[in-house]
Amino acid sequence: MQSTQWIVASLVAACVSFPALPKSPVDGSLLNRIADQGFNHGEVVETAQYLADRIGGRMTNSPAMRTAEQWTQGRFKAWGLKNVRAEGYDFGRGWWIESSRVRMLTPRVLELRAIPIAWTPPTHGAIAAPVIVAPMRTEKDFADWKGKLSGKIVLVSWPAPLAEDLEAPFHRLDDASLAKYDRFKEPNYDPELDRKSVDRLLFRRRLDDFLAGEGAVAAATMSRSAVRLVHGEGYSYQVGMSPKLPQVELSSEDYRRIARLARQGEVKLEIDSNVHYEDADHHAYNIFADLPGKDAKAGYVMAGAHLDSWVAGDGAADNGVGSAIVMEAARILAAVGVQPRRTIRFVLWSGEEQGLIGSAAFIQQHLAHRPLPKDPEVAALGPYFGPPTYPLELLPGYRDLVGYFNVDNGSGKFRGIYAEGNFAAIPILKEWLAPFSSLGGAAVVAEPTGSTDHQMMSEIGLPAFQFVQDPLDYASTTHHTDADTFDHLRPDDIRQAAVIMATVLLDAANAETPLPGKPVPTQPSVTDPFQYKEPSRPQ
Ligand SMILES: [Zn+2]
């Protein structure tokens, strides 16, 4: 109790010491009621635990994700949110792992740490075959292995030696590291860079075709992590695009051991991949809930996180916790009984892990259209893959969204917010976060951050932001791995995050004038039109 009183007292003290605060639309007593509701009556820890422990990993369109779609809507309704709904969009197949086992049979019997790669087919019982180590990175490498792969389990990754890890596996941001985020890097437009991620995705598909055409029986990749962590990420979720071969990811220690033994003689593996496709409904769903505003013409502000996860762990830090924080902000604001000027909308995205598919579908349905890429192969990858295309066609709903706030950087407490190059918003965000300096959450940093659901909203000019969070062990341990479990969350951190999220949403909903957006983007000019590319070195 004592420490809580101290926090509330600190919040009041912080209010007094910041002269900018009187302009804030959230008056002090309301702020303190939000803090009291979040710190003393919070449910965010239980929400995160249910998503992680009870429902578990939530691959888009998997049975667990369907359960999560229902359960989260039930919670929103129980807390008194309105217009709770699921909005569908065309995604692709569901997929899940019932059981899987990979063993080395020769030169000795050994159970390996491995996981089937998402959306790869089942083995229909155990299959056993000798391995061949055949690292391939581009289509040019196929020629080296033609005619050598029939009847083999092909190890397609290069067995990179164990890297020396110089970063601490767990850390919080100090003032110096926060200051580093507050340096705006000017945008650099290089059309060739944009193409690289598309090429990587297309290569995976061509590799599968090549291996199947050569008569290989299965493929194995090496985990990019050490300490026997595995991920199982795969991207062939679209109908008609499922891989032909069963594929597993081996822990890096197991993969290197096999690669060493294969230098000395035959290594035989056994793979039993008991996985299932789900084809009853190819739509994925984003979940929405509203706290209706008093002024229907004033637009809405929105908070979001992705509910889907990867397959290996429980999706606790990525991003059950973010979903729980968004849900808790909704619960807090409903519980304190606020009636905001603008509607506050809460969204739990799907399809984020496959390329921000859920938020891209929302943009397509409500905000703006982009022309399809000219290359039909890139266009077939789905909306918004590849370089941005122009001109943007704005939909009537574009002007209604006057602020979007995302959370998806693991389970650390909020340290502030990324301003995403929205210079005009910086002083306003600073004012809104000022009460939270005593909780370490008041930094507004210029740097943009990407790879999650606010990104494309920011890219079409809307005031869309993501919170800065303490990294904890996200990068070293939990991100997309089988160690992404509830015990890596910190209850104090996520209560703090929910209180800040609720307050900022109310600030944005009640602000006199909406947050400034950026100009609607048009085709950028190439940053350095005279540069020559360095030829690649022989490997
Ligand atoms: Zn995520």
Residues whose N, C-alpha, C, O or C-beta is under 5 A from the ligand:
A	BS01	ZN	D318 N319 D408
